[in-house]
Amino acid sequence: MLTVQWPDDFGDYAWEVEAKGWFEGVTVEWNGARIRPVFYDPVRLNQEISDELAGGSYFREPNLIVIEKVTRDHMEVAIAAL
């Protein structure tokens, strides 16, 4: 069974999440496993990778999911597909 837990007040700042292109505040439970995916849009991910590589030698982000836009609809579609 798949369960997705969103922050209670997500609707209050969903516009800000989309503008930032990044979100990690959702919990997905599936078959007894609890996962905290991290969503990025391609532009924000490129910025993060560039910043990390400028200051170090690698980029790592566990549970990374890249989607076109970081909106609730896009995140739900990605979660259901995975």
HUZIDA-V339352 format. One record per helix or strand of 3 or more residues. SS is the DSSP state (a for helix, b for strand). FROM is the first residue (numbers start at 1). TO is the last residue. If there is no record, write none. Layout:
BEGIN
ss = (SS;SS)
from = (FROM;FROM)
to = (TO;TO)
END
This chain:
BEGIN
ss = (b;a;b;b;b;a;b;a)
from = (2;10;27;33;38;42;64;72)
to = (5;20;30;35;40;55;66;81)
END
